[in-house]
Amino acid sequence: PYSAASIWNTPIAADTAYSPQSDYNITALRGTFGSDPNQYTMPVYEVDNSTPLAKVNLSGSFSDVTDNGTKLIKTKGLMQIPIPATAQAATGGDS
């Protein structure tokens, strides 16, 4: 999410219209905001079709945006996902 081509690093055009709720939303974000890789991490692993699938029970929900951002699929419960044999859980309380 932090690459130069990431949406988070894409400049906002000077003529962009702002939401009427913008001031409220900015106020709601005051305080500590962002990811803390020293406390909570997001391990990233490359997988391919040969990576074994593992059953994972999601305790919350996972959202997957598809069809060019027009469809949102919320998933919870048991899923099969590719996890490399050498994968390690993240450090921190959210591992």
N, CA, C and O atoms as a GROMACS GRO file, in nm:
protein
  380
    1PRO      N    1   0.080  -0.122   0.000
    1PRO     CA    2   0.000   0.000   0.000
    1PRO      C    3   0.084   0.128   0.000
    1PRO      O    4   0.029   0.237  -0.014
    2TYR      N    5   0.214   0.116   0.016
    2TYR     CA    6   0.297   0.236   0.026
    2TYR      C    7   0.384   0.259  -0.098
    2TYR      O    8   0.475   0.341  -0.094
    3SER      N    9   0.358   0.188  -0.208
    3SER     CA   10   0.437   0.207  -0.328
    3SER      C   11   0.409   0.344  -0.388
    3SER      O   12   0.309   0.408  -0.354
    4ALA      N   13   0.495   0.390  -0.477
    4ALA     CA   14   0.477   0.520  -0.541
    4ALA      C   15   0.348   0.524  -0.623
    4ALA      O   16   0.290   0.631  -0.640
    5ALA      N   17   0.304   0.408  -0.675
    5ALA     CA   18   0.183   0.403  -0.758
    5ALA      C   19   0.056   0.380  -0.676
    5ALA      O   20  -0.053   0.371  -0.732
    6SER      N   21   0.069   0.370  -0.545
    6SER     CA   22  -0.045   0.344  -0.457
    6SER      C   23  -0.144   0.459  -0.457
    6SER      O   24  -0.106   0.575  -0.475
    7ILE      N   25  -0.270   0.427  -0.437
    7ILE     CA   26  -0.374   0.530  -0.425
    7ILE      C   27  -0.340   0.629  -0.313
    7ILE      O   28  -0.376   0.746  -0.320
    8TRP      N   29  -0.271   0.582  -0.210
    8TRP     CA   30  -0.235   0.668  -0.097
    8TRP      C   31  -0.131   0.772  -0.136
    8TRP      O   32  -0.119   0.875  -0.070
    9ASN      N   33  -0.057   0.746  -0.243
    9ASN     CA   34   0.048   0.838  -0.287
    9ASN      C   35   0.012   0.909  -0.418
    9ASN      O   36   0.099   0.970  -0.480
   10THR      N   37  -0.112   0.902  -0.460
   10THR     CA   38  -0.158   0.968  -0.582
   10THR      C   39  -0.200   1.111  -0.548
   10THR      O   40  -0.287   1.132  -0.463
   11PRO      N   41  -0.140   1.209  -0.615
   11PRO     CA   42  -0.179   1.348  -0.586
   11PRO      C   43  -0.326   1.374  -0.619
   11PRO      O   44  -0.380   1.318  -0.714
   12ILE      N   45  -0.390   1.458  -0.540
   12ILE     CA   46  -0.529   1.498  -0.564
   12ILE      C   47  -0.526   1.618  -0.658
   12ILE      O   48  -0.451   1.713  -0.635
   13ALA      N   49  -0.607   1.614  -0.764
   13ALA     CA   50  -0.610   1.723  -0.861
   13ALA      C   51  -0.653   1.854  -0.795
   13ALA      O   52  -0.733   1.852  -0.702
   14ALA      N   53  -0.600   1.965  -0.842
   14ALA     CA   54  -0.630   2.096  -0.784
   14ALA      C   55  -0.777   2.133  -0.798
   14ALA      O   56  -0.830   2.207  -0.715
   15ASP      N   57  -0.845   2.082  -0.902
   15ASP     CA   58  -0.985   2.117  -0.924
   15ASP      C   59  -1.084   2.013  -0.869
   15ASP      O   60  -1.200   2.011  -0.908
   16THR      N   61  -1.037   1.928  -0.779
   16THR     CA   62  -1.123   1.826  -0.720
   16THR      C   63  -1.228   1.890  -0.630
   16THR      O   64  -1.198   1.978  -0.550
   17ALA      N   65  -1.353   1.844  -0.644
   17ALA     CA   66  -1.461   1.895  -0.559
   17ALA      C   67  -1.456   1.822  -0.425
   17ALA      O   68  -1.435   1.701  -0.420
   18TYR      N   69  -1.476   1.897  -0.317
   18TYR     CA   70  -1.475   1.838  -0.185
   18TYR      C   71  -1.616   1.811  -0.136
   18TYR      O   72  -1.710   1.883  -0.171
   19SER      N   73  -1.630   1.708  -0.057
   19SER     CA   74  -1.759   1.674   0.001
   19SER      C   75  -1.801   1.781   0.101
   19SER      O   76  -1.716   1.839   0.169
   20PRO      N   77  -1.933   1.808   0.111
   20PRO     CA   78  -1.980   1.900   0.215
   20PRO      C   79  -1.948   1.849   0.356
   20PRO      O   80  -1.945   1.927   0.451
   21GLN      N   81  -1.922   1.719   0.370
   21GLN     CA   82  -1.888   1.658   0.499
   21GLN      C   83  -1.738   1.663   0.527
   21GLN      O   84  -1.694   1.612   0.630
   22SER      N   85  -1.660   1.723   0.439
   22SER     CA   86  -1.515   1.719   0.450
   22SER      C   87  -1.463   1.773   0.583
   22SER      O   88  -1.378   1.708   0.645
   23ASP      N   89  -1.510   1.888   0.627
   23ASP     CA   90  -1.462   1.945   0.754
   23ASP      C   91  -1.489   1.851   0.871
   23ASP      O   92  -1.404   1.832   0.957
   24TYR      N   93  -1.608   1.792   0.874
   24TYR     CA   94  -1.643   1.698   0.980
   24TYR      C   95  -1.551   1.577   0.976
   24TYR      O   96  -1.500   1.534   1.079
   25ASN      N   97  -1.529   1.520   0.856
   25ASN     CA   98  -1.446   1.401   0.844
   25ASN      C   99  -1.302   1.428   0.885
   25ASN      O  100  -1.239   1.344   0.948
   26ILE      N  101  -1.249   1.544   0.849
   26ILE     CA  102  -1.113   1.578   0.888
   26ILE      C  103  -1.102   1.592   1.040
   26ILE      O  104  -1.005   1.546   1.099
   27THR      N  105  -1.200   1.654   1.101
   27THR     CA  106  -1.202   1.667   1.247
   27THR      C  107  -1.205   1.530   1.314
   27THR      O  108  -1.140   1.510   1.416
   28ALA      N  109  -1.280   1.437   1.257
   28ALA     CA  110  -1.291   1.303   1.314
   28ALA      C  111  -1.159   1.227   1.309
   28ALA      O  112  -1.140   1.131   1.383
   29LEU      N  113  -1.067   1.268   1.221
   29LEU     CA  114  -0.938   1.200   1.207
   29LEU      C  115  -0.829   1.257   1.296
   29LEU      O  116  -0.716   1.208   1.291
   30ARG      N  117  -0.857   1.354   1.375
   30ARG     CA  118  -0.755   1.416   1.461
   30ARG      C  119  -0.700   1.313   1.560
   30ARG      O  120  -0.770   1.220   1.601
   31GLY      N  121  -0.575   1.331   1.596
   31GLY     CA  122  -0.511   1.239   1.688
   31GLY      C  123  -0.416   1.148   1.612
   31GLY      O  124  -0.380   1.177   1.499
   32THR      N  125  -0.378   1.039   1.673
   32THR     CA  126  -0.286   0.945   1.611
   32THR      C  127  -0.359   0.870   1.501
   32THR      O  128  -0.467   0.815   1.522
   33PHE      N  129  -0.299   0.868   1.384
   33PHE     CA  130  -0.362   0.802   1.270
   33PHE      C  131  -0.253   0.741   1.184
   33PHE      O  132  -0.149   0.803   1.163
   34GLY      N  133  -0.275   0.622   1.136
   34GLY     CA  134  -0.181   0.557   1.046
   34GLY      C  135  -0.147   0.418   1.095
   34GLY      O  136  -0.200   0.371   1.196
   35SER      N  137  -0.059   0.354   1.023
   35SER     CA  138  -0.017   0.220   1.062
   35SER      C  139   0.112   0.231   1.142
   35SER      O  140   0.194   0.318   1.116
   36ASP      N  141   0.130   0.143   1.236
   36ASP     CA  142   0.248   0.141   1.321
   36ASP      C  143   0.318   0.007   1.302
   36ASP      O  144   0.284  -0.091   1.368
   37PRO      N  145   0.416   0.001   1.210
   37PRO     CA  146   0.481  -0.127   1.182
   37PRO      C  147   0.561  -0.184   1.299
   37PRO      O  148   0.602  -0.300   1.294
   38ASN      N  149   0.584  -0.104   1.404
   38ASN     CA  150   0.653  -0.155   1.522
   38ASN      C  151   0.558  -0.229   1.615
   38ASN      O  152   0.601  -0.308   1.699
   39GLN      N  153   0.428  -0.203   1.601
   39GLN     CA  154   0.331  -0.264   1.690
   39GLN      C  155   0.235  -0.356   1.614
   39GLN      O  156   0.198  -0.463   1.663
   40TYR      N  157   0.194  -0.314   1.496
   40TYR     CA  158   0.102  -0.392   1.414
   40TYR      C  159   0.159  -0.400   1.274
   40TYR      O  160   0.201  -0.299   1.217
   41THR      N  161   0.162  -0.519   1.220
   41THR     CA  162   0.224  -0.536   1.090
   41THR      C  163   0.130  -0.607   0.993
   41THR      O  164   0.031  -0.668   1.033
   42MET      N  165   0.165  -0.598   0.868
   42MET     CA  166   0.092  -0.666   0.763
   42MET      C  167   0.192  -0.748   0.683
   42MET      O  168   0.247  -0.698   0.585
   43PRO      N  169   0.218  -0.872   0.723
   43PRO     CA  170   0.315  -0.950   0.645
   43PRO      C  171   0.261  -0.973   0.505
   43PRO      O  172   0.142  -0.998   0.487
   44VAL      N  173   0.348  -0.966   0.407
   44VAL     CA  174   0.310  -0.984   0.268
   44VAL      C  175   0.388  -1.101   0.211
   44VAL      O  176   0.511  -1.106   0.223
   45TYR      N  177   0.318  -1.194   0.150
   45TYR     CA  178   0.381  -1.310   0.089
   45TYR      C  179   0.333  -1.323  -0.054
   45TYR      O  180   0.215  -1.300  -0.082
   46GLU      N  181   0.423  -1.360  -0.144
   46GLU     CA  182   0.383  -1.387  -0.281
   46GLU      C  183   0.336  -1.532  -0.289
   46GLU      O  184   0.399  -1.621  -0.232
   47VAL      N  185   0.228  -1.554  -0.359
   47VAL     CA  186   0.174  -1.688  -0.378
   47VAL      C  187   0.148  -1.710  -0.526
   47VAL      O  188   0.138  -1.615  -0.604
   48ASP      N  189   0.138  -1.837  -0.563
   48ASP     CA  190   0.100  -1.871  -0.700
   48ASP      C  191   0.009  -1.994  -0.693
   48ASP      O  192  -0.032  -2.035  -0.584
   49ASN      N  193  -0.022  -2.051  -0.807
   49ASN     CA  194  -0.115  -2.165  -0.810
   49ASN      C  195  -0.064  -2.288  -0.738
   49ASN      O  196  -0.141  -2.378  -0.705
   50SER      N  197   0.068  -2.293  -0.711
   50SER     CA  198   0.123  -2.410  -0.641
   50SER      C  199   0.124  -2.392  -0.489
   50SER      O  200   0.156  -2.487  -0.418
   51THR      N  201   0.091  -2.276  -0.438
   51THR     CA  202   0.089  -2.250  -0.294
   51THR      C  203  -0.028  -2.327  -0.233
   51THR      O  204  -0.141  -2.314  -0.279
   52PRO      N  205  -0.001  -2.407  -0.129
   52PRO     CA  206  -0.110  -2.486  -0.069
   52PRO      C  207  -0.217  -2.399  -0.004
   52PRO      O  208  -0.188  -2.294   0.053
   53LEU      N  209  -0.341  -2.444  -0.013
   53LEU     CA  210  -0.452  -2.374   0.050
   53LEU      C  211  -0.466  -2.418   0.195
   53LEU      O  212  -0.446  -2.535   0.227
   54ALA      N  213  -0.499  -2.325   0.281
   54ALA     CA  214  -0.521  -2.354   0.423
   54ALA      C  215  -0.658  -2.300   0.462
   54ALA      O  216  -0.699  -2.195   0.413
   55LYS      N  217  -0.727  -2.372   0.549
   55LYS     CA  218  -0.857  -2.324   0.598
   55LYS      C  219  -0.832  -2.223   0.709
   55LYS      O  220  -0.757  -2.250   0.804
   56VAL      N  221  -0.895  -2.106   0.696
   56VAL     CA  222  -0.879  -1.998   0.793
   56VAL      C  223  -1.018  -1.951   0.834
   56VAL      O  224  -1.102  -1.922   0.749
   57ASN      N  225  -1.041  -1.943   0.965
   57ASN     CA  226  -1.170  -1.894   1.015
   57ASN      C  227  -1.155  -1.746   1.048
   57ASN      O  228  -1.081  -1.709   1.139
   58LEU      N  229  -1.227  -1.662   0.974
   58LEU     CA  230  -1.220  -1.518   0.998
   58LEU      C  231  -1.309  -1.481   1.115
   58LEU      O  232  -1.426  -1.516   1.118
   59SER      N  233  -1.253  -1.410   1.212
   59SER     CA  234  -1.332  -1.370   1.328
   59SER      C  235  -1.411  -1.243   1.302
   59SER      O  236  -1.507  -1.214   1.373
   60GLY      N  237  -1.372  -1.168   1.200
   60GLY     CA  238  -1.444  -1.046   1.162
   60GLY      C  239  -1.500  -1.064   1.023
   60GLY      O  240  -1.550  -1.172   0.990
   61SER      N  241  -1.492  -0.962   0.941
   61SER     CA  242  -1.536  -0.975   0.803
   61SER      C  243  -1.429  -0.919   0.711
   61SER      O  244  -1.351  -0.832   0.750
   62PHE      N  245  -1.427  -0.968   0.591
   62PHE     CA  246  -1.331  -0.929   0.489
   62PHE      C  247  -1.408  -0.873   0.372
   62PHE      O  248  -1.502  -0.937   0.325
   63SER      N  249  -1.371  -0.757   0.324
   63SER     CA  250  -1.438  -0.696   0.210
   63SER      C  251  -1.350  -0.707   0.087
   63SER      O  252  -1.231  -0.677   0.092
   64ASP      N  253  -1.409  -0.749  -0.023
   64ASP     CA  254  -1.339  -0.762  -0.149
   64ASP      C  255  -1.412  -0.677  -0.252
   64ASP      O  256  -1.527  -0.706  -0.286
   65VAL      N  257  -1.348  -0.574  -0.303
   65VAL     CA  258  -1.409  -0.488  -0.403
   65VAL      C  259  -1.370  -0.542  -0.540
   65VAL      O  260  -1.252  -0.559  -0.569
   66THR      N  261  -1.471  -0.570  -0.624
   66THR     CA  262  -1.446  -0.628  -0.756
   66THR      C  263  -1.517  -0.547  -0.864
   66THR      O  264  -1.579  -0.444  -0.834
   67ASP      N  265  -1.508  -0.592  -0.986
   67ASP     CA  266  -1.576  -0.530  -1.100
   67ASP      C  267  -1.547  -0.380  -1.108
   67ASP      O  268  -1.639  -0.298  -1.114
   68ASN      N  269  -1.418  -0.346  -1.109
   68ASN     CA  270  -1.375  -0.205  -1.118
   68ASN      C  271  -1.436  -0.117  -1.010
   68ASN      O  272  -1.474  -0.003  -1.037
   69GLY      N  273  -1.447  -0.169  -0.889
   69GLY     CA  274  -1.496  -0.091  -0.776
   69GLY      C  275  -1.646  -0.078  -0.769
   69GLY      O  276  -1.697   0.004  -0.692
   70THR      N  277  -1.719  -0.157  -0.846
   70THR     CA  278  -1.865  -0.145  -0.846
   70THR      C  279  -1.935  -0.250  -0.762
   70THR      O  280  -2.056  -0.241  -0.742
   71LYS      N  281  -1.862  -0.350  -0.713
   71LYS     CA  282  -1.924  -0.459  -0.638
   71LYS      C  283  -1.844  -0.487  -0.511
   71LYS      O  284  -1.722  -0.502  -0.516
   72LEU      N  285  -1.911  -0.493  -0.399
   72LEU     CA  286  -1.847  -0.520  -0.270
   72LEU      C  287  -1.898  -0.653  -0.218
   72LEU      O  288  -2.019  -0.673  -0.205
   73ILE      N  289  -1.806  -0.744  -0.189
   73ILE     CA  290  -1.842  -0.875  -0.135
   73ILE      C  291  -1.789  -0.880   0.007
   73ILE      O  292  -1.668  -0.868   0.029
   74LYS      N  293  -1.877  -0.899   0.104
   74LYS     CA  294  -1.834  -0.914   0.243
   74LYS      C  295  -1.837  -1.062   0.277
   74LYS      O  296  -1.937  -1.131   0.256
   75THR      N  297  -1.726  -1.109   0.328
   75THR     CA  298  -1.711  -1.251   0.358
   75THR      C  299  -1.673  -1.266   0.505
   75THR      O  300  -1.595  -1.187   0.558
   76LYS      N  301  -1.728  -1.366   0.570
   76LYS     CA  302  -1.684  -1.401   0.706
   76LYS      C  303  -1.697  -1.551   0.722
   76LYS      O  304  -1.762  -1.618   0.642
   77GLY      N  305  -1.636  -1.602   0.828
   77GLY     CA  306  -1.641  -1.745   0.851
   77GLY      C  307  -1.520  -1.816   0.794
   77GLY      O  308  -1.411  -1.759   0.789
   78LEU      N  309  -1.540  -1.939   0.749
   78LEU     CA  310  -1.431  -2.024   0.702
   78LEU      C  311  -1.399  -1.996   0.556
   78LEU      O  312  -1.488  -1.994   0.472
   79MET      N  313  -1.271  -1.976   0.527
   79MET     CA  314  -1.224  -1.955   0.389
   79MET      C  315  -1.102  -2.041   0.365
   79MET      O  316  -1.032  -2.078   0.459
   80GLN      N  317  -1.077  -2.072   0.240
   80GLN     CA  318  -0.952  -2.138   0.201
   80GLN      C  319  -0.869  -2.036   0.126
   80GLN      O  320  -0.912  -1.982   0.025
   81ILE      N  321  -0.750  -2.010   0.178
   81ILE     CA  322  -0.661  -1.913   0.116
   81ILE      C  323  -0.521  -1.972   0.101
   81ILE      O  324  -0.483  -2.059   0.179
   82PRO      N  325  -0.444  -1.924   0.002
   82PRO     CA  326  -0.307  -1.974  -0.013
   82PRO      C  327  -0.215  -1.915   0.093
   82PRO      O  328  -0.207  -1.793   0.109
   83ILE      N  329  -0.147  -2.002   0.166
   83ILE     CA  330  -0.052  -1.959   0.268
   83ILE      C  331   0.076  -2.039   0.249
   83ILE      O  332   0.075  -2.161   0.258
   84PRO      N  333   0.188  -1.970   0.223
   84PRO     CA  334   0.316  -2.041   0.208
   84PRO      C  335   0.353  -2.116   0.336
   84PRO      O  336   0.320  -2.072   0.446
   85ALA      N  337   0.420  -2.227   0.320
   85ALA     CA  338   0.460  -2.309   0.437
   85ALA      C  339   0.549  -2.231   0.532
   85ALA      O  340   0.551  -2.261   0.652
   86THR      N  341   0.624  -2.133   0.483
   86THR     CA  342   0.716  -2.056   0.568
   86THR      C  343   0.652  -1.930   0.626
   86THR      O  344   0.722  -1.852   0.691
   87ALA      N  345   0.523  -1.908   0.604
   87ALA     CA  346   0.457  -1.786   0.651
   87ALA      C  347   0.457  -1.780   0.805
   87ALA      O  348   0.443  -1.882   0.873
   88GLN      N  349   0.472  -1.661   0.857
   88GLN     CA  350   0.470  -1.637   1.000
   88GLN      C  351   0.358  -1.534   1.031
   88GLN      O  352   0.331  -1.446   0.951
   89ALA      N  353   0.296  -1.547   1.148
   89ALA     CA  354   0.195  -1.450   1.189
   89ALA      C  355   0.261  -1.316   1.213
   89ALA      O  356   0.380  -1.309   1.245
   90ALA      N  357   0.185  -1.210   1.198
   90ALA     CA  358   0.236  -1.075   1.224
   90ALA      C  359   0.270  -1.060   1.371
   90ALA      O  360   0.216  -1.130   1.456
   91THR      N  361   0.361  -0.966   1.400
   91THR     CA  362   0.388  -0.933   1.540
   91THR      C  363   0.280  -0.839   1.588
   91THR      O  364   0.210  -0.781   1.505
   92GLY      N  365   0.266  -0.822   1.715
   92GLY     CA  366   0.164  -0.732   1.769
   92GLY      C  367   0.036  -0.806   1.803
   92GLY      O  368   0.020  -0.924   1.772
   93GLY      N  369  -0.054  -0.735   1.864
   93GLY     CA  370  -0.179  -0.795   1.913
   93GLY      C  371  -0.277  -0.834   1.806
   93GLY      O  372  -0.375  -0.903   1.835
   94ASP      N  373  -0.254  -0.792   1.682
   94ASP     CA  374  -0.350  -0.825   1.576
   94ASP      C  375  -0.305  -0.942   1.490
   94ASP      O  376  -0.360  -0.965   1.383
   95SER      N  377  -0.206  -1.017   1.536
   95SER     CA  378  -0.150  -1.125   1.453
   95SER      C  379  -0.253  -1.231   1.420
   95SER      O  380  -0.221  -1.328   1.350
   0.00000   0.00000   0.00000
